[in-house]
Amino acid sequence: MFDQSRVAAMLPAQDLERAKAFYRDKLGLTPTQTPGGLLYRMAGGTGFSVFLSGGKSAGSHTQLYIEVSDIDQAVKDLKAKGVKFEEYDNPMLKTVDGIADVGGSKAAWLKDSEGNLIALGPPVAVPAKART
C-alpha cells in the first residue's frame, strides 16, 4: 500500500514567523506559504512542513534528517551563521565540536527556533530492493 508513497516531516511551531526567519536566515531555505503553515521543498521531490501548534516540541529525538554531502563544511557554514550544535557525551554518542562519528559516518544535530531537533548527515542509502 505505501511502497510508492512519498514521506515528509511535519514540525510544530509556536511562532511561524520566528520559524520562517530561522529557516531563512540560518539554513537559507524559502518556504511556500500554505493554509496550514510553511512548506519547504527540498531536492529529489522531498520536503517538510512547519505548522502552527500550541504544543512545544520536546526536541528529545531527531524529528528531521537533512542529507549533506560534506558534514564538516555544513557545520562550519552554519556555525558562521550563529547556529548552535548539540553536544553529546554518553556511551551511545559522543560529539566533538558538534560532530559525531556514527558507525563510520558523521552526523550533527541542531535545534530550530521552535526546539525541533534536526540531524545533518550523509545521504541515506536505500537498498535497491526497497526502491522497486
Secondary structure, 3 states (H helix, E strand, C coil): CCCCCCCCEEEEECCHHHHHHHHHHCCCCCCEEECCEEEEECHHHCEEEEEECCCCCCCCCEEEEEECCCHHHHHHHHHHCCCCECCCECCCCEEECCEEEECCEEEEEEECCCCCEEEEECCCCCCHHHHC
